[in-house]
Amino acid sequence: MYLSLWPGTPYPLGAKWDGKGTNFALFSENATKVELCLFDKRGRETRIELQEVNNFVWHGYVPSVGPGMRYGFRVHGPFEPEAGHRFNPNKLLIDPYAKALDGDISFAEEIFGYRWGDPKEDLGFSDLDSAHHVPKAVVIDENFDWEGDKLLRLPWHETVIYETHVRGFTKLHPEIPRKLQGTYGGLAHPAAISHLQSLGVTAVELMPIHHYLANPGHLATQGLSNYWGYDSIAYLAPQQSYCSSPKLGSQVIEFKQMVKALHKAGMEVILDVVYNHTGEGNHMGPTLSLRGIDNACYYRLVDGDERYYMDYTGCGNSLNVRHPQILKLIMDSLRYWVLEMHVDGFRFDLASALARELHEVDRLAAFFDIIHQDPVLADVKLIAEPWDVGEGGYQVGGFPLLWSEWNGKYRDTVRDFWRGEDSRLAEFAYRFTGSSDLYMTNGRSPHASINFITAHDGFTLMDLVSYNEKHNDANGEGNRDGDDHNRSWNCGVEGDTDDPEVLRLRAKQRRNFLVTMLLSQGVPMLVSGDEMGRSQKGNNNAYCQDNPLSWLDWELQEENETLLDFTRQLIHFRRRHPVFRRRKWFQGRAIHGSGVDDIGWFNPDGEPMVEEQWNDGFAKAIGVFLNGAGIATADPQGNRIFDESFLLLFNAHYEEIEFALPQGLSAGSGLW
């Protein structure tokens, strides 16, 4: 096809349709030539050399090209891996700013920039064309009728998060039409929303929906796939396979419809985002996008040995957040999801990797400074997974203002407490009250702590009380993958059993975990399926299991009706009582006239805890009094908040313990 080319503009980056034609723009600092590649309906390719370059942005405007046009880039430059350059125009490259992709990557020799089997490994230049094996970017029409929809901006202290997977949540749902199962449309279906509303959760945290590398070679050869999706290849494009329609670009519309439906039901949408690395992997990985566009700019390379990548993620590479253009890519992506897709917040995978300006983790790194002053992002929910695999990467409690964190210390402490580990009372008290030891000194509030017992990564709640060891043989790695230290207890039998005493104890332990998490100060996060006893048969790393092992089995609702009803009542109980979701820290101050503090700690004898008891190794029982008259904050109208008072009794001992009620507490105190 013949197409004319006008100069166009360097911004915005990506493809922008204006109703008459489309502007294309791509950043590459070290390229010598950039070709825009357009594909017709039959897949025939037309290449157009972009002649205009401003500030390393290659750009051009093509009249008459509009929504539905598929495209990619070929970028010319030096192929010098030892100097960090891996340009190869034989590889069709995905636009980093693509709003939608068509197709998935097929694992083949053609997608690699080097020759397979070459004795020089990744140093040999490949002349094989990859166009038939990589997805094409799609020009989209960004117009959408939001019907007045806006971000919900629910207060943090009222938030209850439900972590789930778009595909896995609805894939087996019997009330959702088969066409919609496992899709954005399925999550927006009334049957799915009804379950979430009945639970009482206020935010749905979606595992990665950025278009990702679904079938990496090491999994494809075993008949497995990248189910979790933590290998992004396009930070502005929703995953196409989660869309129910085959129409080009329809995943954008369906995603927006899902967000609108969830907002209408009163629930926020939080995205799990992976800006620390991409699916291109290490130096032996494929050339799909950033590697071929400008490897030396986009990735952190080893100083003095630029053939190799700095790997703070365990996934082969790390994005170069020291470079302003890479920071811009991340920020443009985040703003797009808020402004155009109406997303309410983000959970940042391995967020410590984003703080590495040099080698050390710097809590005041440029990335955090930029977000702090950004008028769009400073006002949405920001959650860090506060660790990576690099030296000094465990940064729980180390993130700045505006950030909440997955509190790994909460998870570990509560697991240890309920499996009867010694010397946990003092730390248990810190975790139950919001982890002030981690978050108060730098000005943050209790909501900085995202409290969780389980997450997608690790045992489900059912497996946490059913297995002492991981059972990951189905992953094809000889059970070597996944964490070996799960802080779990099988209650006497490993795995499935019909022993009534073991089953009774497991049910009790699940309730213990749920009560602890949902009545702790901070923000609770429930994992999809834990409310109805979902098991992965001891697999604590089901990242590659796109099958019923990972999907939510909705028949469990009937089998575990008691647990589901208990979880619902517990969440609604929390939401009714502000004493369990304080906006500010406990101070232990005396409440005037009552002689009782805002919080009190008691031993089983009903006496206040004394210092030596906190460090008593074998003590495993404690009572905590929460004074509903001691909430030192006002409601939105400025009125003093009052609630019932509660005495909670925790016993992690293997035997029953009789508690004496403390003397002098209000006769009207509630008791959970």
N, C-alpha and C positions, 0 to 999 in steps of 0.2 A: 504494500500500500504506500502511496505517496503522501507525505505529510510535510507541511511547512513548519519552520521553527523560528519563533521570535525570541528576542533576548530574555524576556521575562525578568523576574526579580529573585534575589538571593534568599528572601524570606517571604513566607514561612518555609521551613525545610519540609521535605516530603512532597506529596502531590496535593495541590489545592485547586479544585474546580470552582470557577466563578460564574458558571451558567453559560459560558460561551466557549471556554477552552480550559486547559489545565496547565498550571505552572508546576515545574519539577525543579527541586533543588536538593543537592547532596553535598555534605561537607567531606573533603578529603585534602589534607594538608600536603601529602607527599605524592599524590597522583600526578601523572603526566598527561592523562587523557581520560575522559569519562564519556561513556556511551549510554544513552537512554535506550532501552530495549522495550518495544511495544509488541504485544502479541494479539493477533486477531482470534476470532472464535475457533478457527481450525488449529490454532497454536503456532501459526507462521509468525516469524520474528522479523521486525523492522528495527534497524539500529540507526539512531540519530546521535551524532556527536554534539555534546554540549560545548558551545564555543565561549560562553561567558563565564568568567571566574571573578568573584569578589570576596575577599577575605577567606580564601580557600573554599568558598562555596561555588560549586558548579551548577549552573542553572539555565533554564530555557522554558519558553511557553509554547505549547502546541495547540493551535486553534482547532476547534471541532472535536477534540478528545474530551470525553466526559465520563460519567459514572459507568462502571462495568468494564472499562479498559483495564487490561492486565499489563503489568510492566515489571521491569527490574533494571539493574545497572550492570555494566561491565566496566571495570576500572583498570586502567593501564598504569604501570609504574615498575620499579625495580623488584625482581624476585631475588631478594638477598636475605634469606631467613636469619643468617648469622648477624645481620645488622638490624633485624627486626622487621624487615619489609617482605610481605608475602603477596604482592600484587600478581594476579593471574587473570587476564581478560577472557580466558576460556571458561571461567566460572561466572554463572549468572548470580548476581548478588541481591539479597533482599534489602529493600529500603528500610533503614532504621526507624523512619517516621511513617511507615506504612500504617494505614488505619484498618486495613483488612487484608488477609491473605487468602489465596485460592490454592488448595491442595496441601499435601504434607510432603516432607522430605522422604525420599526413598533411598535406603542405604545402598550405595553403589560406589564403585571406584571413581566414577566421574565427579563426585562431590568433593573430592580431596584435591588440594592444590599441588600435591606432590605425586610422584609415581609409586603405586603400590609395588612392593618387592624390590624397590631400588636399593642397592647396597648403601647408598648415602641417606637412606631413610627419608626424612622430610625435606632434604636439600635438593632432591631431584624435581625439576619442573614438569608438571603434567599438562599435556596438550589436549586432554579429553574435555569435551563440552558437557557442562552439567545442567543445561537448561531444562532437559526433560525430567530431571530428578529433584528439582527444588520448587517450592510454591512460588507463585507470582503475586506480587502486590496488586491491589485493586483500587482504582480511583473510585471514591464514594461520594454520594450526595449526603452532606452532613445535616440537612434539614430534618427536623423531627418535631412533632407536636407534643411537647411535654405536658400540656394541659395544666400549666401553673405549678408543676412539680418543682420542689426546691429541696435542698439538703435539710434533713430533719434537725440536726444540731441538738440531739438529746444530751442532757447533762451527763458527764462521766459517771457521777455517783449513782445514777439511775440505770446504768448500762449493765446488761447481762448478754454476753457474747456466746454465739453458737457457731463453732467452727465446723465447716462442712465442705464437701466436694460437689461441684455442680453435677457431674455425671453420676457419681456414686449415690447421691442422696435420693434421686428419683428413678434410677435405672430399673428398679424392681417394684416400683409403686403400683399396686393393682388398680388404683382409681385414676391414674394418669394415662391418657391415650398413648399407645405404643410409640407413635410418631414423636411425642414430646418427652418420652422417658430419657433421662440422661442429658437434658438440654436446658438452656436458659429458660425456654418456654415451659419446661417441666417444673422448674423451681418457681415460676410465676403462677403455676396452676393453683386454683383454689384449694385442692386437696393438700398440696405441699404447704401452702401458706396457713391453712387451718391448723396443721400440726404445730407449726412454729408459734402461732398465736396462742394455741392452747397451752403450750409450754410456758409462755410468758417471756420468752427471750426478746431483747430489744435490738439486737444487731446480728446480722449474718456475716460471718467472716469466711470468705470464699478462698479456698486453696487456689494456686495460680491459674489465672484465666488469660494472661498474656499468651499469645501464640507461641508454642514451645516445640522443641524437638521431641516428637512423640515416639520415634522408633530408632534410637541409637543402635549402632551395629551390635554391640555386645549383648543387647537384649533381644534384638530382632532375630538373631540366630538361634535363640532359645524359645522363640514363640512368646516372648514377654514384651512389655511396652512401658514407656515412661508414664505411668498412671498419675503420679502426683503432679507432674508438670513443672518441676523446679529446674528447667533448662530453657529459659526464654530465648527467643530469637527475634521478637518484634514487640517493643514495649508500648506501642499504641494500638495494637491489633488484638481484638478478642479471639480466643481460640475458636477456630472454625468448626471443629468436630463437636462442639457443644451447641451447635445451631441446628434447628429442626428443618430449615429450608435450604435447598441447594442453590438458591439464587445468589449470584455474586454480591458480596458485601452485606448480605442479609443478617450476618451475625452481629453487626453493629446495631441494627434496628431491634433485633430480638433481645440483645443485652439491655438496651435502653428500656424496652417494654418490661423486662424483668425488674429493673431498678424501680421503675414507676409503680409497679404492682406491689413491691415490697414496701416502698415508702407509703403507699396508700394504706397498707396494713399496719403502719406504725413502726416499721423496722428499718434500721440503717443497713447499708451495705459497706463492708470493709473488705478490701482486696489484700491478699497475701502477695507481695511483690518481691521480685528477685533481681535487684539492681547490682548485686555484688559480682555476678559472673554471667556468662551466656552459655548456650548449648554448643558452642563451637569447640569447647574442651581445650586440651593442651596442644602442644606443638604437633602432635600426631592426629589432631582432630580435623573435621571437615572445614572447608572454606564456604561459608554460607552467607555472610553479611559483613560484620565489622572487620573480620580478619582480612578480607579482600579489599575492603574500602580504604582502610588505613590502619593496619595492625599496630604500628608503633605509636599511634595516637590513642587508640581506643582501649588498649590493654596495658596492664602493668607488666613490664618485662624485667628480667633479671639484669640489674646494672652490670655492665661489662660482659654480659653473655646473653645478648638480646634474642637469641634463638629460642630461649625458654621463657616461661611465664611465671610470675609470682602467683602462688596459689594459696590464698588465705581461706579458701572455701572448701577445699577437698574435691572440687569439681573441675580442676584443670587450669582455670584462668581466673583473673580478677579484673574487673573494669578499672580503668585508670582515672579515678575520681580526682586526681591532681590536675587533670587537664580541663580547662574551662569549657571546651566544647562537649566533653563527656558529662560534666556537671549540667550543662545546658540540656543535653538529651534527657537526662533523668528528670530535671525540673520541668521540661516541656511535657514529658510523659505524665508526670504527676498532675500538673495543672490541667492537662487534657481530660484525664479521668474525672477530675472534680468538675470542671466547667462544662464539658461537653457530654459526659456520661453520668454526671450527678452522683458520683461515688462519695461516701461520707467519711472515708478514712482509709488508712493503709497499715498493714503489718509488714515490716521490713525484714525479710529473711537474712540471717547472718549479718545484722546491721553493723557489727563492729568492723567489718571489712570496709564499710563506707567511710569510716573515721580514720583510715590509715593514710595520712598525707605523706609520711615518710615510711617508716617501718612500724613505729609504735602507734598504738591506738591513741588518738587525740580527741578528747571529748568536745573540744572547740574547733574541730576541723571545719573546713570551708563548707562542706555539705550541710552541716547543722546550722552554721551561721546563715547560710542562704535561706534555708527553710524558715528559720526564726523570724526573718524580716519579710518573708513573702506574704503579701496580703491575701492570697488565696489559700496557701497551705498552712499558714500559722493558725488557722481557725478550724482545721479538720482534725479528726482523731489520728494520732501518730503513735504507732506501737513498734517497739524494737524487739527483735530477737537478739538479746544483748551479748552475743558471743560469735566468734568464728573459730576456725581451726588453727589460726596463727598464734605465735607467741604473744602472750598477754591479751589474748582475745576475749577472755571471760570477763565481761564488764557489767554484770548485774549490779544495778545501783549507780552506774557510772555515766548515765546519759543525762543530757541537759534538760532545762525547763521545756515544757510543751510535750515532752515524750513520756509515754507509759512504756512499761517493759514486761515481756514474759518473765515472770519471776521464777526462775529455775530453782532458787533456794526455797521458795514456798513449796513447790512440787516435791523436792527432795525431803524437806523437813516433815511435811505431812505424811508422806509415804512411810518414812522411818518411824514416826510416832505411832501410826496405826499397826505397824508390824512388830512393835514392841521393842525397838532399839532403845538402849540406855541413854541417859543424859540429854533428853530432847525437850524437857519442859520449858526451859527458858527461851530456847529458840522457837518452839511452838507458839509461845505467847507473842513473840515479835511478829511471826508470820500471820497469826490469827487477827492481830490488830492492825494490819496494813503494812508491816515491815518499815516502821519508822526509822530503824537503824540503817536502812538502805536509802531512804528517800527524803527524810525530813530535813537533813542538814543543808541540802542544796535548794530548799524552797519548794519542793514538790509536795503534793497532797497524797492522801491514801490511794487515789485512783491511779497513781503511777504504777501500782502493783497490779498486774494482770495475774490473778490467781488461777492456777490450773493444776489438776491432778494428772490428767492425761492430755495428749495432743495427737495430731495425726502421726507424728513420729514417735513410735514406742508402743507399748501395750495399750489396748483398750481398757476401760475400767473393768470389764468382765475378766479379761486376761490378767490384769494386775493382781486379782485375787485367786487366780486359777493356775498360774505358772510361776515356778521359781527360775526357769531358764527360758531363753528365746528358742524358737523352733522355726527357723527361717530357711529350711531346706528347699522350699518351693521357689526361692529366689535364684537358685542355681549357682550359689557361691559357697557351697559346702558349709553353710551355717556360720560363715566367718563375718558376714555383714551384720549391721545392727549393734546396738549397745549391749555390752555384757553385764552392765551394772544397772539393773532395773529397779532395785529397792522394792521388789515384789514379794508376795508370800502366797503360796498355793493353798493354804489352809489345810495341809496334810496330804493332799493327793495331787500329782502333776496332771493337769488337763482334765478331760471329761471324766465324770464320775456320777454314780447314782447313789452314793452314800448320803443319806439324809442329813447327818450331822455336819458333814463337810459343806453341803449345799446351804444349810441354814447359816453356817458361819460365813460363807462367801456372801450371801445376801445381806447379812448384818454388816460386813465390812464395806460393801458398796454403799450402804446407807450412811455409814460413818464418814466415808469420804465425801459424799454429796452434802451432808449436813455441814461438815467442817468448811468446805469450799463456799457454799452458798450463804453461810452466816458469818464468814470472815469479812473484815473491812477490806476495801479494794474492789476490783472489778472481776467477777467470776467468769470463767470461760468453760463452757460445756462442749464436749466433742460429740459430733453427730453419732447417734446410736448408743451412746453410753446410757441414755435415759431408758433404753429398752433392752439392755443386755447384749449388745453386739460383740461378737468374738471374732478374732482373726486366727484362732487356733494356735495362739502362742507366737505368731509372726509379729515381731516388733519393728519391722522395716518393710512394710508392704508397698513400697514405692513403685514396684513393677507389676503389681497384681491388679490388672484391670479386669476383674472377674468377681463372682459372688463372694470371694474371700474379703474383698474390700467394700463391695456395695452394701448398702443398708437393706437388711431383710425385714420388710414391713410385717411379715407374719409374727415377728417377735413381739409386736404390740400386744397380741393376745396371750402369748406365752409368758410375757413379763408384764402383764397389766398392772400388777401391784407396784412394781418398781417405777413404771411410767407414771402412774397416778401419784406416787410418793414424790417424784421429781417435780411434777407440775405443782403440787401443793407447796412444796418447798420454795420454788422460785416465786410463786405468788405471795407466799408468806414473807419472803425477803422484801418484795416490792411494796407490801403494805406497811412495813415497819422501818421507819428511817433510822432507828437505832442500829440497824445492821448495815447501813450504807451512809455513814457519816461523811461529810465533806472535809472535815478537819480532824486532826489527830486527837486521840485521848490525851488528857493531861494529868489524870489522877487527882484533880483538884476536888476539895470538899464541896459538896453542893450545899449552899447556905440553908440552914434550918433542918437538914435531914441527917447530917452526920455521916453520909455515905458519899463516896467518890463517884465520878462519872463511870469508872470501871473498878471492879474489885476482884482480886484473885484469892481463892480459898482452897485449902486442902480438904481431903475427904472428911476430916473431923469438924468441918464447918468453921475452922479458924483461918484468919488471914495468912497467906503464905509469908514465910520469913526467908531471909536471904539464903540460908544454907539449904533450904528445901528446893530452891530453884536448881541447884547443882547436884541434887541427890540422884545418883546414877540410876537407881532402880525405881524411882517414883514415876508412875505412869498414869496417874489420875489427878484431875484438877477441876475446879469449878470456877466459872467466870460470871460475874454479875455485871450486866449492862444497864445503866440507869437511864430510863427514858426521859427523866427530867434533867439530864445532864448533857443535852445536845446543844452545844454552844454556837449554833448557827441559826439563821432565820430562813424562812421560806421565801419564794420570789416576791411576795408582797411585803416582806419585812417583818412578818409575824414570827414570834418565838415558836420553835418546833418542840412539841411534846409527844412522847410515845409511851407505850407500856414499858415496864422494866422486865428483864429476863435474866434468869439464872440458868446457865448452860453447864451441864456436867459431862466431862469427857473421861472415859476410862479405857485405856489401851492395855490394861493388864489382862492376862489370860484367864483370870478368875473374876467373878463378880465382886464388886466393892460396894459397901454400904456407905452412902454419903449422909452426913448430918447437915441439915440446912443451917446456913449462917444465921446468927441471931441479929435482930434489929432491922432486917430488910423490910421494905414496904409490903403490907399484906396484899396489896393489889398487883404485886409483881407477877408477870406471866412466867410460865415455865415450859420450855420446849422439851 
